Amino acid sequence: MKKIPLFIFLVSVIFNLYAQEKDSLSLSQKVYHLNYWVDIPLTAVAAVTASLGAVAVDNKSPLDSLTIIGLDANDINRFDRSATWQDADFAPTARRISDVTLAVSNMLPLLLLVDKKIRQDWGDLLLLYLETQAITGNLYFWGCVVHVDRIRPLVYNQDVPWEEKTGELPGL
């Protein structure tokens, strides 16, 4: 069953490689057009504000013990309830899988450098990548984490260690 997603991925990659039309761009033409007077300052400001968002998330106060003790899984959304009874021993493995998947997905754009037409525009690609990461960071930190005080479903799980619920474990 695990081979089906891999097969679908490989088939889609192969079809995309062979289905692309030859375009009229020569190797000397640029693939992307950027307005550096807009994109560079936007990227810099977005990177700074995303960094400030990360600091604001780190400075959020942890849950206190009275709040955690008073939590009831029946009070949360139905689609989140299944997370309240998941195997707590699997959580470190799930976190590791998530971290590796995130790292790999962040590195996947490097595959664009295989194409000669795109490789010549590595500077523009780097700027676009950094700009995208900075904007996405802002959306995540300022739109979801800093201003939304939503308790993660794992905190409702009775089998999760107290240190993990309060955020006292290193690396959380």
N, C-alpha and C positions, 0 to 999 in steps of 0.2 A: 504493500500500500504506500510505503514511503517513496517508492521509485516513480510513482505517477507524477508528483509535482516536478521532480527532476527531469523526467521525460518531457513534460509540457514546456518547461523552461528551455531545454535544449532545442526542441522543435521550433519554438518561437524565435530563438536566437538565429537558428539556421535559416528560417524563412525570411527573417528581417535582413539578413546578410545578402541573400540572393534576390530579394524582392525590390531592393532599392534601385531606383533608376540612376543612370549616369547623368549627372547634372552638368550644366555648362560652366561651372566654376573651374578655372585652371588653378594650379598650385600657387600662383602669385596673387590670386584674389583672396580677400578676407571673407571668412564665413560669417563673422559677427561684426556688427557696427555698434560701438559703444561711445557714449558721450562722456569722456573722462572728467569733464568739469562737473558732471552730475554724479557719475557712478563712484568715483573715488571718495568724494566727501560723504556721500550717502553710505558707502561701505564703512568708512571710518566712524561715523556717528552711530551707525547701527551696531558696530562691534563694541563700541564703548557702552552704549545703553544695554546691550545684551550682557556684557560683563557686569554692569551694575545690577541687572536683574538676577544674575547668578549669585551675587553678593547678598541681595535682598532675600533670596530663597534660603541661603545659608544662615541668615540672621533671623529667620522665622522661629518663633518660640516653639519648643516641642510640646506635645500633648502632656497634660498633667495626669497624675494617677487617678484622680477623681473622675475626670472625663472618660478615661479609658475604662474604668470599672463600670461606669454607667451606660456604656454602649450596648445597644440591642440590635442584632442583625436584622430584625424585622422592620427596623426604622429606615433602612436604606433601600435604594431602588432594586426592583426585582432582578434586573440584569446583573447587578453587582453581588447578589447574595451567594452565588455559587463560589465566589472567591473567599467567602468567610468560612468555608469548610474544606478548602483544599489542603493537601498534605503539606504541613509546615516544614517537614524535613526536605521537601523538594525545592523550597524557596531559594536556597543558595545556588542550586543548579540552575533554576529558572533565571535567576539574576545574572549568572555567568553566561547563559545562552543569549539573554537579551543584550548584554554588554558586547559580546562577540558579534552578534548580528548588527548592532549599531555601528561598531567599528568597521566591519566589512562594508556595510552600506555607505558609510562615509568615504571609503576608499574606492568604491566602484567607479566614480567619475574618472579615475586615472586610466581606465580602459579606453577612454576617448582618445588618449594619446597614441593609440595604435594606428589611427587614421592619419595619413600624411597631411591631408588638407586641414585637419583640426589641429594637428601637432604644431603647425606653423603659427597658430594663434594661441599658444600656451599662456601667454601673459593675459590676454583677454579672458580666456577660460578660467584662469586662476582668480581674476577679479570677479567674474560672474559667480564662481563657486563661493568665494569669501562673502560676497554680497548676499547670496542666497542663504548661507549658513547664519550670517548675522541677522538677517530679517527673520528667519525661522526661529532663531534663538530668542528674539524679541517677542515673537508671537507666543512662544512657549512660556517664557518666564513671566512676561507682563500680562499676557492674556489668560493664562491658565493657572500658574502656580502662585504668583505673588498676591493676586487679588481674589483668588478663590480658596476659601478655607474648607476644603472637602477632605474628610478623613478617608484614608485609603482602606479598602475593604479588608486587607490583611490584619488590620488592627482589631477587627471584630472577631477574628479567629482565636479561639481559646488556646490552641496548641502553639501559637507563635510566641517565642520568648519575649519577656517583658522588655528587654533591652532593645529589641527590634521594633517593638510598638512605639517606644518613646524616642527612637532615633539615636540611641546611645551607642549602637554598634559602630565600629569604625568602618568608613567607606560608604555609609548610607547618607 
